[in-house]
Amino acid sequence: MMYPLKFEPILKERIWGGTILAEKYHKTYDTQTKFGESWEISDLDENISVVSNGFLAENDIRELIETYMGEIVGDTVFDKNGLGFPLLIKLIDAQDDLSVQVHPDDKLAQQRYEQNGKTEIWYVIHADENAGIYVGFNKPVEKQQYIEAVLNNNITDLLQFYPVKKGELFFIPAGTVHALGRGVRVAEIQQPSDITYRIFDWNRVNEDGLPRELHLAEALDAIRFKVKENCKIDYEEKFNATSNLFRSVFFNINAINFDQPLEKNYTNIDSFVIYFCVEGEVHLFGEEFHEVLYEGETALIPASILAVDLVPNTKSLLLEIYV
C-alpha cells in the first residue's frame, strides 16, 4: 500500500549560503558549512533522492518509478516522461547575493547537452527587510546593449529589481536573466535541470582568491532579448481552502493556508502531488497511513493515493504541486 514518501535532503554547499538549513530546518547536523540549497526531490544524475520513511526507505526515486511506474507518478506522466521524474524541488537560502544568471530552454539544452531546459518558479518563504530579487529586463534590451553592460560590470542596471516579502511568487521562464538577493529564502519548483550560465558574480572570488567562472558566450544564445515582462504572479489567497497560484505546462502550484482539517481528493488528476510545508506542522492521514510534515519538509503523494486528510497541528501553510 502506497503512502506519502519523504526523502533524504541533498545539501549543496554554496559560496552565498549559510547555516539556516541546518539550524532552522535541521537538514543536517553540520552547522559549520555554508549550505545554500537543499534538493528535496531530485532525479538528476549523481543527485538522486532516496526515500527516508516507511517500507520503501533506502530506495531511490528512479527505482520507485521503474518498479511502480504510473502508481507513483500517474499513467499520463509516466507515458510522457518514462523513468524520469519531471520536477526538481529545492529549498534555497541566500545569505548573500546569487550570481546574475540565465538558463537555456528545452531546444537549446537538447542541442547542447541532450537534457531538459530550466524553467522555474520561486515562492518566497522569507525575506529580510529591504531584500529583493532581480528578474528579467526592465526594458526591451538589444544584444549589443547587453554585451556593453556586461563588459562594464553594470548588467544590473538593465534588470528589473523587485523588493520581496513572504508569500510572493515569481515565474522565471528559461532565457530570463535573474538573481536571487541576499536575505531571501524560497521554495523553487523547476524542470529537472542544473544547467546554469553565470553572467555576473558581483566580483567575488573563490577560496583560492580567483574569480568564479562565467559563461558569457554560452549565455548569449540562451537569453530572451527585446523582452520586458512582469514575472511577479498575483493571486488571491483563501484561508482554510485551496488557493490556485499558477498553472503551466511545466507545473501547477496551489497554496493551502489553514488551521482546520481539510480533505483533499485527487481523482480528477492523473499525477503525483508534492506537499512542501512552508510553515507549521501537518498530519497526513489516509486509509493505511499517517505521516507528519514539519516546516521545511517535503512529501511526495503517489498518484495511486486518491484522497488525503490534512490535519494541521497549528496554523500551517502547504504548497501543493503537481503536473
ChimeraX attribute file (.defattr): number of C-alpha atoms within 10 A of each C-alpha:
attribute: neighborCount
match mode: 1-to-1
recipient: residues
	/A:1	8
	/A:2	17
	/A:3	24
	/A:4	24
	/A:5	22
	/A:6	24
	/A:7	24
	/A:8	21
	/A:9	23
	/A:10	18
	/A:11	20
	/A:12	15
	/A:13	13
	/A:14	17
	/A:15	19
	/A:16	18
	/A:17	22
	/A:18	21
	/A:19	20
	/A:20	19
	/A:21	24
	/A:22	19
	/A:23	13
	/A:24	10
	/A:25	14
	/A:26	15
	/A:27	21
	/A:28	16
	/A:29	10
	/A:30	13
	/A:31	15
	/A:32	9
	/A:33	16
	/A:34	21
	/A:35	26
	/A:36	25
	/A:37	25
	/A:38	24
	/A:39	22
	/A:40	27
	/A:41	28
	/A:42	26
	/A:43	22
	/A:44	16
	/A:45	7
	/A:46	7
	/A:47	13
	/A:48	19
	/A:49	22
	/A:50	25
	/A:51	22
	/A:52	16
	/A:53	16
	/A:54	14
	/A:55	12
	/A:56	17
	/A:57	14
	/A:58	15
	/A:59	15
	/A:60	18
	/A:61	23
	/A:62	19
	/A:63	15
	/A:64	17
	/A:65	19
	/A:66	14
	/A:67	12
	/A:68	14
	/A:69	19
	/A:70	22
	/A:71	19
	/A:72	26
	/A:73	30
	/A:74	21
	/A:75	18
	/A:76	14
	/A:77	21
	/A:78	21
	/A:79	12
	/A:80	10
	/A:81	12
	/A:82	16
	/A:83	20
	/A:84	18
	/A:85	20
	/A:86	22
	/A:87	22
	/A:88	20
	/A:89	22
	/A:90	23
	/A:91	25
	/A:92	24
	/A:93	29
	/A:94	23
	/A:95	22
	/A:96	17
	/A:97	20
	/A:98	22
	/A:99	21
	/A:100	22
	/A:101	23
	/A:102	29
	/A:103	28
	/A:104	28
	/A:105	21
	/A:106	18
	/A:107	13
	/A:108	16
	/A:109	18
	/A:110	13
	/A:111	10
	/A:112	11
	/A:113	10
	/A:114	11
	/A:115	17
	/A:116	20
	/A:117	25
	/A:118	24
	/A:119	23
	/A:120	22
	/A:121	22
	/A:122	23
	/A:123	23
	/A:124	20
	/A:125	20
	/A:126	19
	/A:127	21
	/A:128	15
	/A:129	11
	/A:130	12
	/A:131	17
	/A:132	20
	/A:133	21
	/A:134	19
	/A:135	26
	/A:136	28
	/A:137	25
	/A:138	17
	/A:139	14
	/A:140	13
	/A:141	16
	/A:142	12
	/A:143	14
	/A:144	9
	/A:145	11
	/A:146	17
	/A:147	14
	/A:148	12
	/A:149	15
	/A:150	16
	/A:151	11
	/A:152	9
	/A:153	15
	/A:154	14
	/A:155	19
	/A:156	20
	/A:157	11
	/A:158	19
	/A:159	21
	/A:160	19
	/A:161	18
	/A:162	16
	/A:163	13
	/A:164	21
	/A:165	19
	/A:166	14
	/A:167	15
	/A:168	16
	/A:169	22
	/A:170	21
	/A:171	20
	/A:172	22
	/A:173	21
	/A:174	19
	/A:175	22
	/A:176	25
	/A:177	28
	/A:178	23
	/A:179	23
	/A:180	24
	/A:181	26
	/A:182	20
	/A:183	18
	/A:184	25
	/A:185	25
	/A:186	24
	/A:187	25
	/A:188	21
	/A:189	23
	/A:190	23
	/A:191	21
	/A:192	22
	/A:193	23
	/A:194	14
	/A:195	16
	/A:196	15
	/A:197	23
	/A:198	21
	/A:199	23
	/A:200	23
	/A:201	18
	/A:202	14
	/A:203	10
	/A:204	12
	/A:205	13
	/A:206	10
	/A:207	8
	/A:208	7
	/A:209	8
	/A:210	10
	/A:211	13
	/A:212	16
	/A:213	13
	/A:214	16
	/A:215	14
	/A:216	16
	/A:217	10
	/A:218	17
	/A:219	19
	/A:220	18
	/A:221	13
	/A:222	20
	/A:223	21
	/A:224	22
	/A:225	19
	/A:226	12
	/A:227	15
	/A:228	16
	/A:229	14
	/A:230	14
	/A:231	17
	/A:232	16
	/A:233	14
	/A:234	11
	/A:235	12
	/A:236	7
	/A:237	16
	/A:238	13
	/A:239	13
	/A:240	16
	/A:241	16
	/A:242	18
	/A:243	18
	/A:244	16
	/A:245	18
	/A:246	18
	/A:247	12
	/A:248	8
	/A:249	6
	/A:250	15
	/A:251	18
	/A:252	16
	/A:253	21
	/A:254	18
	/A:255	24
	/A:256	23
	/A:257	22
	/A:258	22
	/A:259	19
	/A:260	15
	/A:261	15
	/A:262	16
	/A:263	11
	/A:264	12
	/A:265	12
	/A:266	15
	/A:267	12
	/A:268	7
	/A:269	14
	/A:270	20
	/A:271	26
	/A:272	23
	/A:273	25
	/A:274	23
	/A:275	22
	/A:276	25
	/A:277	23
	/A:278	27
	/A:279	19
	/A:280	19
	/A:281	21
	/A:282	25
	/A:283	16
	/A:284	19
	/A:285	18
	/A:286	16
	/A:287	11
	/A:288	8
	/A:289	13
	/A:290	13
	/A:291	17
	/A:292	17
	/A:293	22
	/A:294	18
	/A:295	18
	/A:296	22
	/A:297	23
	/A:298	26
	/A:299	22
	/A:300	22
	/A:301	24
	/A:302	21
	/A:303	24
	/A:304	21
	/A:305	21
	/A:306	17
	/A:307	16
	/A:308	21
	/A:309	17
	/A:310	21
	/A:311	19
	/A:312	21
	/A:313	15
	/A:314	13
	/A:315	14
	/A:316	21
	/A:317	23
	/A:318	26
	/A:319	22
	/A:320	19
	/A:321	21
	/A:322	22
	/A:323	21
